[in-house]
Amino acid sequence: MKTTISVFGVLLIALFSCTTSTEKKEAGLENAGGNYTQQKGISLACPDVTMHPEYARTIARMAYIWGYPMVNMINRKNSFATLPGPCILGAVPAAPPGYVAMLTGYIDPSQNGITCTNQDVVYGTGYFSLDIQPVVLQVPEVDDRFWIYAIYDARTDQVGHIGKPYNTKPGFYLLTAPGWNGKVPDGITEVIKSPTSLLSIGPRFFMNDTPEDKDKIQAIINQVMAYPLSEFTGKMKTTDWKKLRVVPMPKTAGGEIKWVKPEKFFDQLPEVLKTVAPLPGEEALYAQFDAFLKVIEKDPGLKKIAIEELVKVDTTLIRDFLQWKYNGKPAGNGWNRSVHNAEWGYDYVNRTGTARSNMFDNRPGETQYFYTDNSSKGEKLAGKNNYRIIFKAGELPPVKGFWSLTLYNDNHFFYQNAINRYSLGTKNKTLKYNPDGSLAIYAGNKNPGPGLESNWLPAPEGEFSFYIRAYWGKEGITEGTWTPPVIEKY
């Protein structure tokens, strides 16, 4: 990807080059976010040109593909900004910036705020504006279950290492913005410096599908909290998350809430350029996007053309990221495997694909994801058919954490069904194994019959997909040599 960026950057610089150093300063290009003037002697793109409409379309497309995840993050954070306090927004935990909210059980299948949630963990959610002030994360004493605090910067890359795989100790962890040099109070266990002022957190705590474990986990999650540094006392705080109020969330026609609107994208891209510093090599992209925004601001006709191009991209390329073949790379038997999850770097295609299809992956050392829309013979999965997913003896996903197989509808949400079952795996204590040690899971719109219902994932009549999570993988998962199971129609 570095080579691609370099070639693209040379093209951009060669086409337009007349901005003076004074103009750079007046344009705000020398602030912390727009720090793309470091290579002295290289001219920046000129905003005083008559830009060809086809060139405008090209830059508009690139800006949308590149900036989609970051605008997505901004809009999710903004949607929480007016909340009166931690709550359940529709069916997801939500809190105003600076705080976190936790569920007390599995996420409700009716939620439409984020695709590809699972029913293996108890979730939490929070967004932080660290430019206002740092945030303290509480880490309670946790039993032997798998858990992780997945913390994401504005690019949707993970920040910090807090969780079971890292042997994290109970205590207080301080999240700080770029350049923060304030006093760290006594009692802080560790300071985690974020590369962006916008952060999101998604605590995840594995829970067995039993009433006993749901009771047991409550004392742990009640001490999962986040709050501004000004509220830090040095003592562990506790809240009863069962008492959260429910705030309605807008309904959709079946898909995810539209977090990125092409018609508004160019109004929000400047915030990204100002607040998210470029990675090494991205300076040319930032300079071109900045000049492009100035050109279309002065030319409403050209802006209209650029927005029309984004609408087209949104209904083609972005929409098609819901097809798993455009996410990750082939893993065998018709499945794809996640690549660079939450460590995207220059991998813009997988970063944007994930932002649309299954936002907020864990990094590869924490979780690997496998997904497919097809049987192992390449046929589209459809609930009118009956399927068998066969894990041979000794070939379950090798993990130190847990694994699960989840079924989603064509919009990557749960198919609400009469037996309230959406995934099967480690959490399920009633799975039936074959005499040879193999495991067969059944999927389809019809009950597979007596003796098999415990291993059945109900499916809609239309198209659907499968999704395997392998949390804290062992060798095979981490090395990429484990092959997902065969999916056969019977």
C-alpha positions as CSV (number, residue, x, y, z in Angstrom):
1,M,0.0,0.0,0.0
2,K,2.9,2.4,0.6
3,T,3.8,2.2,-3.1
4,T,0.2,3.0,-4.1
5,I,0.1,6.1,-1.9
6,S,3.4,7.3,-3.2
7,V,2.4,7.1,-6.8
8,F,-1.0,8.7,-6.1
9,G,0.8,11.5,-4.1
10,V,3.2,12.2,-6.9
11,L,0.3,12.5,-9.3
12,L,-1.6,14.9,-7.0
13,I,1.5,17.1,-6.4
14,A,2.4,17.3,-10.1
15,L,-1.1,18.4,-11.2
16,F,-1.4,21.5,-9.0
17,S,1.4,23.4,-7.4
18,C,1.2,27.1,-6.6
19,T,0.4,27.5,-2.8
20,T,2.8,29.8,-1.0
21,S,4.0,29.3,2.6
22,T,1.9,32.3,3.6
23,E,-1.2,30.7,2.0
24,K,-0.3,27.4,3.8
25,K,-0.4,29.1,7.2
26,E,-3.6,31.1,6.4
27,A,-5.2,27.8,5.3
28,G,-4.5,26.2,8.7
29,L,-2.2,23.6,7.1
30,E,0.3,23.9,9.9
31,N,-1.9,22.8,12.8
32,A,-1.6,19.5,14.7
33,G,-4.1,17.7,12.5
34,G,-3.2,19.1,9.1
35,N,0.6,18.6,9.6
36,Y,1.4,17.8,6.0
37,T,3.9,20.6,5.2
38,Q,7.0,18.8,6.6
39,Q,8.6,17.9,3.3
40,K,10.2,21.3,2.6
41,G,10.5,22.3,-1.1
42,I,7.5,20.3,-2.2
43,S,4.6,22.4,-3.5
44,L,1.1,21.9,-2.3
45,A,-2.0,21.5,-4.5
46,C,-3.4,24.8,-5.7
47,P,-7.0,25.7,-4.9
48,D,-7.1,28.5,-7.5
49,V,-7.6,26.3,-10.5
50,T,-10.4,25.5,-12.8
51,M,-10.8,21.8,-11.9
52,H,-11.9,19.4,-14.6
53,P,-15.2,17.6,-13.5
54,E,-13.7,14.2,-14.1
55,Y,-10.8,15.0,-11.8
56,A,-13.2,16.3,-9.2
57,R,-15.1,13.0,-9.4
58,T,-11.8,11.0,-9.0
59,I,-10.7,13.0,-5.9
60,A,-14.2,12.9,-4.5
61,R,-14.2,9.0,-4.7
62,M,-10.8,8.7,-3.1
63,A,-11.8,11.1,-0.3
64,Y,-15.0,9.1,0.4
65,I,-13.3,5.8,0.5
66,W,-10.5,7.1,2.6
67,G,-12.5,9.2,5.0
68,Y,-15.6,7.0,5.4
69,P,-14.6,5.3,8.7
70,M,-13.5,8.6,10.3
71,V,-16.7,10.4,9.4
72,N,-18.6,7.3,10.6
73,M,-16.8,7.7,14.0
74,I,-17.5,11.4,14.3
75,N,-21.3,10.9,13.6
76,R,-21.6,8.1,16.1
77,K,-19.9,10.3,18.7
78,N,-22.1,13.2,17.9
79,S,-25.3,11.1,18.2
80,F,-24.4,10.5,21.8
81,A,-23.5,14.1,22.6
82,T,-26.9,15.2,23.7
83,L,-27.7,12.2,25.9
84,P,-28.7,13.1,29.4
85,G,-26.4,10.4,30.8
86,P,-25.6,6.7,30.4
87,C,-28.6,4.9,29.0
88,I,-29.8,2.2,26.6
89,L,-30.3,3.9,23.2
90,G,-32.8,1.7,21.5
91,A,-31.1,-1.5,22.4
92,V,-27.4,-0.5,22.6
93,P,-25.5,0.9,25.6
94,A,-24.8,4.7,25.1
95,A,-23.4,7.6,27.1
96,P,-22.5,11.2,26.5
97,P,-18.8,11.8,25.6
98,G,-16.5,11.1,28.5
99,Y,-18.5,8.2,29.9
100,V,-19.4,4.6,29.3
101,A,-22.6,2.5,29.6
102,M,-22.8,-1.2,30.0
103,L,-25.4,-3.8,29.1
104,T,-26.1,-6.5,31.7
105,G,-26.7,-9.4,29.3
106,Y,-26.5,-10.2,25.6
107,I,-27.4,-7.4,23.2
108,D,-31.1,-7.3,22.1
109,P,-31.6,-8.7,18.6
110,S,-33.8,-5.8,17.7
111,Q,-30.9,-3.2,17.7
112,N,-30.1,-1.5,14.4
113,G,-27.3,0.8,15.4
114,I,-24.4,-1.4,14.5
115,T,-23.9,-4.4,12.3
116,C,-22.5,-7.8,13.3
117,T,-22.9,-7.7,17.1
118,N,-22.6,-11.0,18.9
119,Q,-24.4,-12.8,21.7
120,D,-21.3,-14.2,23.3
121,V,-20.3,-11.1,25.3
122,V,-21.8,-8.4,27.5
123,Y,-21.1,-5.1,25.7
124,G,-20.3,-1.6,26.7
125,T,-19.9,1.6,24.7
126,G,-18.4,5.0,25.2
127,Y,-17.0,7.9,23.1
128,F,-14.4,10.4,24.4
129,S,-13.4,13.9,23.4
130,L,-9.9,13.9,24.9
131,D,-9.2,17.5,23.7
132,I,-11.7,18.6,26.4
133,Q,-10.0,16.6,29.1
134,P,-8.5,13.1,29.7
135,V,-10.7,10.2,30.7
136,V,-10.1,7.6,33.4
137,L,-11.0,3.9,32.7
138,Q,-11.8,1.7,35.6
139,V,-10.6,-1.9,35.4
140,P,-12.2,-4.2,38.0
141,E,-11.0,-7.5,39.4
142,V,-12.2,-10.0,36.7
143,D,-12.5,-13.8,37.2
144,D,-11.0,-16.3,34.6
145,R,-13.4,-15.3,31.8
146,F,-12.2,-13.7,28.6
147,W,-12.5,-9.9,28.5
148,I,-11.1,-7.0,26.6
149,Y,-11.4,-3.2,26.5
150,A,-11.3,-2.5,22.8
151,I,-10.3,1.2,22.4
152,Y,-10.5,2.8,19.0
153,D,-9.0,6.0,17.7
154,A,-10.6,8.2,15.0
155,R,-9.2,5.9,12.3
156,T,-10.8,2.8,14.0
157,D,-7.3,1.5,14.9
158,Q,-7.1,0.1,18.4
159,V,-5.2,2.0,21.1
160,G,-3.7,0.5,24.3
161,H,-3.6,-3.1,25.5
162,I,-6.2,-3.7,28.2
163,G,-7.7,-7.2,28.7
164,K,-7.2,-10.8,29.5
165,P,-4.6,-11.5,26.8
166,Y,-2.4,-8.8,28.3
167,N,-2.7,-9.9,31.9
168,T,-4.1,-6.4,32.7
169,K,-4.3,-5.7,36.4
170,P,-7.2,-4.0,38.2
171,G,-6.8,-0.2,38.5
172,F,-7.2,3.1,36.8
173,Y,-6.0,3.8,33.2
174,L,-5.8,7.4,31.9
175,L,-6.5,8.1,28.3
176,T,-4.9,11.4,27.0
177,A,-5.0,13.4,23.8
178,P,-2.1,14.0,21.5
179,G,0.3,16.5,23.1
180,W,-1.3,16.4,26.6
181,N,1.3,17.2,29.3
182,G,-0.8,17.7,32.4
183,K,-0.2,16.3,35.8
184,V,-0.9,12.6,36.3
185,P,-2.5,12.2,39.7
186,D,-1.5,9.6,42.2
187,G,-3.3,6.3,41.8
188,I,-3.2,6.1,38.0
189,T,-2.0,2.6,37.0
190,E,-1.0,3.5,33.4
191,V,-1.2,6.4,30.9
192,I,-2.4,5.5,27.4
193,K,-1.6,8.2,24.9
194,S,-4.0,8.4,22.0
195,P,-3.0,9.5,18.5
196,T,-6.3,11.3,18.1
197,S,-8.6,13.3,20.4
198,L,-11.6,11.2,19.4
199,L,-11.7,7.7,21.0
200,S,-14.3,5.1,21.3
201,I,-14.4,2.1,23.7
202,G,-16.2,-1.2,23.5
203,P,-15.7,-3.3,26.6
204,R,-16.5,-7.0,26.0
205,F,-16.9,-9.6,28.7
206,F,-17.6,-13.2,27.7
207,M,-20.7,-14.8,29.3
208,N,-21.9,-18.4,29.3
209,D,-25.5,-18.9,28.2
210,T,-26.6,-19.8,31.7
211,P,-28.6,-18.0,34.3
212,E,-25.8,-18.7,36.8
213,D,-23.1,-16.9,34.8
214,K,-25.4,-14.0,34.1
215,D,-25.8,-13.5,37.8
216,K,-22.1,-14.0,38.4
217,I,-21.0,-11.4,35.9
218,Q,-23.0,-8.5,37.4
219,A,-20.6,-7.6,40.2
220,I,-17.8,-7.4,37.6
221,I,-19.4,-5.2,35.0
222,N,-20.9,-2.9,37.6
223,Q,-17.3,-1.6,38.1
224,V,-16.7,-1.1,34.4
225,M,-16.8,2.7,34.3
226,A,-15.2,5.7,32.5
227,Y,-15.4,9.3,33.5
228,P,-13.5,12.6,33.0
229,L,-10.2,13.0,35.0
230,S,-11.8,15.8,37.0
231,E,-14.1,13.2,38.6
232,F,-11.2,10.9,39.6
233,T,-11.1,10.2,43.4
234,G,-8.6,7.3,43.5
235,K,-11.4,5.0,44.7
236,M,-13.2,2.4,42.6
237,K,-16.7,3.5,41.7
238,T,-19.7,1.2,41.2
239,T,-23.0,1.6,39.3
240,D,-26.0,-0.6,38.8
241,W,-26.3,-0.9,35.0
242,K,-29.6,-2.6,35.4
243,K,-31.1,0.8,36.2
244,L,-30.3,2.5,32.9
245,R,-33.2,4.4,31.3
246,V,-34.2,3.5,27.7
247,V,-34.0,6.2,25.1
248,P,-35.7,5.6,21.7
249,M,-33.5,5.2,18.6
250,P,-34.7,6.0,15.1
251,K,-35.9,2.9,13.2
252,T,-34.6,1.9,9.8
253,A,-36.0,-0.1,6.9
254,G,-34.0,-3.1,8.1
255,G,-30.4,-2.0,7.6
256,E,-28.0,-0.1,9.8
257,I,-28.6,3.5,10.7
258,K,-27.0,5.6,8.0
259,W,-24.0,7.0,9.8
260,V,-22.3,8.5,6.7
261,K,-24.4,10.5,4.4
262,P,-22.7,11.4,1.1
263,E,-24.6,14.7,0.8
264,K,-23.0,15.9,4.1
265,F,-19.6,14.3,3.7
266,F,-17.7,17.3,2.4
267,D,-19.0,19.4,5.3
268,Q,-17.5,16.9,7.7
269,L,-14.2,16.0,6.0
270,P,-12.5,19.2,7.1
271,E,-12.9,18.1,10.8
272,V,-11.1,14.9,9.9
273,L,-8.2,16.7,8.2
274,K,-7.8,19.1,11.2
275,T,-8.1,16.6,14.0
276,V,-6.5,13.4,12.7
277,A,-2.8,13.8,11.9
278,P,-1.6,12.1,8.7
279,L,0.3,8.8,8.8
280,P,3.8,9.1,7.3
281,G,3.2,9.2,3.5
282,E,-0.4,10.6,3.8
283,E,0.7,14.2,3.5
284,A,0.0,14.4,-0.2
285,L,-3.5,13.0,0.3
286,Y,-4.3,15.6,3.0
287,A,-2.9,18.4,0.9
288,Q,-5.0,17.4,-2.1
289,F,-8.2,16.9,-0.1
290,D,-7.7,20.3,1.5
291,A,-7.2,22.0,-1.9
292,F,-10.2,20.1,-3.4
293,L,-12.5,21.2,-0.6
294,K,-11.5,24.9,-1.3
295,V,-12.2,24.5,-5.0
296,I,-15.7,23.0,-4.6
297,E,-16.6,25.5,-1.9
298,K,-16.0,28.3,-4.5
299,D,-17.7,26.3,-7.3
300,P,-21.2,25.1,-6.3
301,G,-21.7,23.3,-9.7
302,L,-18.5,21.3,-9.1
303,K,-19.6,20.5,-5.6
304,K,-22.9,19.2,-6.9
305,I,-21.0,16.9,-9.4
306,A,-18.7,15.7,-6.5
307,I,-21.7,14.9,-4.3
308,E,-23.5,13.1,-7.1
309,E,-20.3,10.9,-7.4
310,L,-20.4,10.1,-3.7
311,V,-24.0,9.1,-3.9
312,K,-23.1,6.7,-6.7
313,V,-20.1,5.3,-4.7
314,D,-22.3,4.9,-1.6
315,T,-24.9,2.8,-3.5
316,T,-22.3,0.7,-5.3
317,L,-18.9,0.2,-3.8
318,I,-19.9,1.0,-0.2
319,R,-23.1,-1.0,-0.4
320,D,-21.2,-4.0,-1.8
321,F,-19.0,-4.2,1.2
322,L,-21.9,-6.1,2.8
323,Q,-20.8,-9.0,0.6
324,W,-18.2,-10.9,2.5
325,K,-16.1,-11.7,-0.6
326,Y,-15.0,-8.0,-0.5
327,N,-13.8,-8.2,3.1
328,G,-10.5,-9.8,4.1
329,K,-9.0,-12.6,2.1
330,P,-9.9,-16.2,1.2
331,A,-9.5,-18.7,4.1
332,G,-10.7,-22.0,2.4
333,N,-14.1,-23.8,2.0
334,G,-15.6,-20.6,0.7
335,W,-14.9,-18.5,3.7
336,N,-13.0,-15.2,4.0
337,R,-10.7,-14.2,6.9
338,S,-10.2,-10.7,8.4
339,V,-7.0,-8.9,7.5
340,H,-5.3,-6.1,9.5
341,N,-8.4,-5.7,11.7
342,A,-8.1,-2.7,14.0
343,E,-4.5,-2.2,12.8
344,W,-5.4,-0.8,9.4
345,G,-2.5,1.5,8.6
346,Y,-2.7,2.1,4.9
347,D,-5.1,-0.7,4.2
348,Y,-8.0,1.6,3.2
349,V,-10.0,-1.0,1.4
350,N,-10.4,-3.3,4.5
351,R,-10.7,-0.3,6.9
352,T,-13.7,1.1,4.9
353,G,-15.1,-2.4,4.2
354,T,-15.2,-3.1,7.9
355,A,-16.6,0.3,8.8
356,R,-19.6,-0.6,6.5
357,S,-19.9,-4.4,7.1
358,N,-18.8,-5.1,10.7
359,M,-17.6,-2.0,12.5
360,F,-15.2,-2.3,15.5
361,D,-13.3,-5.5,15.0
362,N,-10.7,-6.5,17.6
363,R,-7.1,-6.5,16.6
364,P,-5.8,-9.9,15.1
365,G,-4.1,-11.0,18.3
366,E,-7.4,-10.7,20.2
367,T,-9.8,-12.0,17.6
368,Q,-9.9,-13.4,14.1
369,Y,-13.1,-13.3,12.1
370,F,-14.2,-15.7,9.3
371,Y,-17.3,-15.0,7.2
372,T,-19.2,-16.1,4.2
373,D,-22.4,-15.6,2.2
374,N,-22.0,-19.0,0.4
375,S,-22.0,-22.7,0.9
376,S,-18.6,-24.4,0.3
377,K,-19.8,-25.1,-3.3
378,G,-20.2,-21.4,-3.9
379,E,-24.0,-21.2,-3.8
380,K,-25.7,-18.3,-2.0
381,L,-26.9,-19.2,1.4
382,A,-30.7,-19.1,1.6
383,G,-33.0,-20.1,4.4
384,K,-35.3,-22.1,2.2
385,N,-32.6,-24.7,2.1
386,N,-31.1,-26.8,4.9
387,Y,-27.4,-26.6,5.7
388,R,-25.0,-28.5,7.8
389,I,-21.7,-27.0,9.1
390,I,-19.3,-29.7,10.0
391,F,-16.4,-29.2,12.4
392,K,-14.4,-32.4,12.3
393,A,-13.1,-33.9,15.5
394,G,-10.2,-31.8,16.8
395,E,-10.9,-29.0,14.3
396,L,-12.9,-26.6,16.3
397,P,-11.3,-23.1,16.2
398,P,-8.2,-23.3,18.3
399,V,-8.6,-20.6,20.9
400,K,-7.6,-19.6,24.4
401,G,-10.6,-17.4,24.7
402,F,-13.8,-18.6,23.1
403,W,-15.3,-19.3,19.6
404,S,-18.8,-18.9,18.1
405,L,-20.7,-19.3,14.9
406,T,-23.3,-16.5,14.3
407,L,-26.0,-16.3,11.7
408,Y,-26.9,-12.9,10.2
409,N,-29.5,-11.7,7.7
410,D,-28.6,-10.0,4.5
411,N,-28.1,-6.6,6.4
412,H,-25.7,-8.2,8.9
413,F,-28.3,-8.2,11.7
414,F,-29.8,-11.0,13.8
415,Y,-32.8,-12.8,12.4
416,Q,-35.3,-12.7,15.2
417,N,-36.7,-16.1,15.7
418,A,-39.0,-18.1,18.0
419,I,-36.2,-19.8,20.0
420,N,-34.2,-16.6,20.4
421,R,-31.0,-18.2,19.2
422,Y,-28.5,-16.3,17.1
423,S,-25.1,-18.0,17.7
424,L,-23.7,-21.3,18.9
425,G,-20.3,-22.0,20.4
426,T,-18.3,-22.1,23.6
427,K,-21.0,-20.4,25.6
428,N,-23.6,-23.1,24.8
429,K,-23.6,-26.0,27.2
430,T,-26.3,-28.1,25.4
431,L,-24.5,-28.6,22.1
432,K,-24.5,-32.3,21.1
433,Y,-21.4,-33.8,19.6
434,N,-21.3,-36.8,17.3
435,P,-19.8,-40.1,18.6
436,D,-16.6,-39.5,16.7
437,G,-16.1,-36.1,18.4
438,S,-17.2,-34.0,15.4
439,L,-19.7,-31.2,15.7
440,A,-22.5,-30.6,13.2
441,I,-24.4,-27.3,13.3
442,Y,-27.6,-27.0,11.4
443,A,-29.0,-23.9,9.7
444,G,-32.2,-23.1,7.8
445,N,-35.7,-21.8,8.1
446,K,-37.1,-25.2,9.2
447,N,-36.4,-27.0,12.5
448,P,-34.0,-29.9,11.7
449,G,-36.0,-32.2,13.9
450,P,-35.9,-34.0,17.3
451,G,-32.5,-34.5,18.7
452,L,-30.9,-31.8,16.5
453,E,-32.6,-28.6,17.7
454,S,-29.9,-27.9,20.3
455,N,-27.5,-27.5,17.3
456,W,-29.8,-25.4,15.1
457,L,-29.4,-21.8,14.0
458,P,-32.7,-20.5,12.6
459,A,-32.4,-18.6,9.3
460,P,-34.7,-16.2,7.4
461,E,-36.3,-17.6,4.3
462,G,-34.1,-15.2,2.2
463,E,-30.3,-14.8,2.0
464,F,-28.1,-14.9,5.1
465,S,-24.5,-15.3,6.1
466,F,-22.3,-17.0,8.6
467,Y,-19.7,-15.4,10.9
468,I,-17.1,-17.3,13.0
469,R,-15.3,-15.5,15.9
470,A,-12.1,-16.9,17.3
471,Y,-11.2,-14.9,20.4
472,W,-7.6,-15.0,21.6
473,G,-6.6,-17.6,19.0
474,K,-3.9,-20.2,19.4
475,E,-1.5,-21.3,16.6
476,G,-3.5,-22.1,13.5
477,I,-5.7,-19.0,14.1
478,T,-2.8,-16.7,14.6
479,E,-0.7,-18.2,11.8
480,G,-3.6,-18.4,9.4
481,T,-3.4,-22.1,8.9
482,W,-6.7,-23.1,10.4
483,T,-9.4,-23.8,7.7
484,P,-13.0,-23.0,8.5
485,P,-15.6,-25.9,8.2
486,V,-17.4,-27.2,5.2
487,I,-20.9,-25.8,4.7
488,E,-23.1,-28.4,2.8
489,K,-26.7,-28.4,1.7
490,Y,-28.6,-31.5,2.6
